């Protein structure tokens, strides 16, 4: 077979029939991408829920610390017994 100039070389020149059989179609790629997006959204949703839960715990701890501090200040000023 005579050599072709690089600009005329096609995928068929570089592969075997078996290689071409293993190529994915546009629809297969689109379907795989949709599944990946769905998995990403689920993982992102889980991460956001986890972060929101941690922020809620932190807010509750800060609120409790505020109540304790208020009681200590009140005791130190003689407001309560």
N, C-alpha and C positions, 0 to 999 in steps of 0.2 A: 504494500500500500504506500502510495506516495505521501510525503509529508504535506500537511496543510499549513498555511500561514496561521498564526495564533488567533487572529480575529475570525477565522472560519471554523475553528474547532468547536464542536458541539458536545453536549453532555453524552450523547450516544457514542461519540468517538472515545470517550474516556471511561466508560463503564461497560459492564457485562449485562446480559439480560437479567441475571439474578440480582444485580445491584439495582436495576430499574424496577424490579418487582417489589423491592423493599422500600421504595420511596413512598412517602405519605401523600395523600391527596389533599387538596385545599379543604374539603369538607372534614377530613379527619383532623387536620391541624386546627380548624375552627372549633371542632367539638372538644379537642384536648385543651385548647385555650379557654373555652367556656368552663370546663371542669376546674381548671387551675384557678380561674377567677373566683368561682364559687367557693373553692377551698380557702382561698386567700380571704374572702369576705368573712367566712366562718371563723377563721383563725383571728382575724382582726376584731371581730365582734367579741370573741372570747377574751382577747387581751383588753379590750375596752371595759368589759364587765369586771374583769379582775382589778383593773386600775380604779374603777369607780368604787368597788368594794373597799379597796385599801384607802382611798380618799375618805370614804364614809367612816371607816374605823378611826382614821387620824382625826377627823372632825369631832367624833364622839370623845376621843381622849382629850382633845383640847378643851372641849366643853366641860368635861369632868375636872380637868386641871383648873379651869376658871372658877368653878364652884368651890373647889378646895382652897384656892387662893383667896377667894372672897371670904370664906369662913375664917381663914387664918388672919386676914386683915381685920375683920370684925372683932375677933378675939383679942388681937393685939391692941385694938383701940378701946377695948372694954365695952363694946356694944352688946356682946352676948356673954353668957357665963360659961 
